[in-house]
């Protein structure tokens, strides 16, 4: 049996745009177990400290109890997907929003459709200075990053770790997200992967197909690294051993491709 870890999903009932009730949340948990997961970090959408950590922990406890009662072998850990805001560092320090399983890692969501806020790099710097490690979920879906891949390198240099969605690699989130996800794979900028599922029976839970694609591109060790090893290190609050991003000079086979993408925007 596989022991996969999912670092980003919306499994908690009646708290965001995930499952509407306990029954749907249990169905999603069964889907995750069937896909090979035994641990998930529940990461409901939050903004400016809402919903409060107390409510997230309460829902998590309720769902964990129900899973035990129904013999669904899935362990839930607390987290949040925090939409970017200028005072996030202070809010974390005050305990008003959750990191991933109480580690130094947090999910920091960027706006999908608008330009990046002008304070983005400053916030990344402030988070790093205070000992946090920001993980940016689904960069492949952020239009500003789809249009300008140079920003990916800049954000990474400023301390961001990237978490790409499995389903993006096989085109289930659209062609633009697929293109960016594959660009990031070639550039060594896929640091983590997650499902980001919001409900049961979703075609986005395509981990097996996406893992097959990644194995073909990067070898079977890469998929295992993404499914168990690296998320395990993150949950233990260890420092992640990340590869350097590839530049055109470092990867001659991709030179023409990289140059065309880098200087397009
Ligand atoms: Fe999400």
Boltz pocket constraint, residues with backbone or C-beta under 6 A from the ligand:
constraints:
  - pocket:
      binder: B
      contacts: [[A, 8], [A, 9], [A, 10], [A, 43], [A, 81], [A, 137], [A, 196]]
      max_distance: 6.0
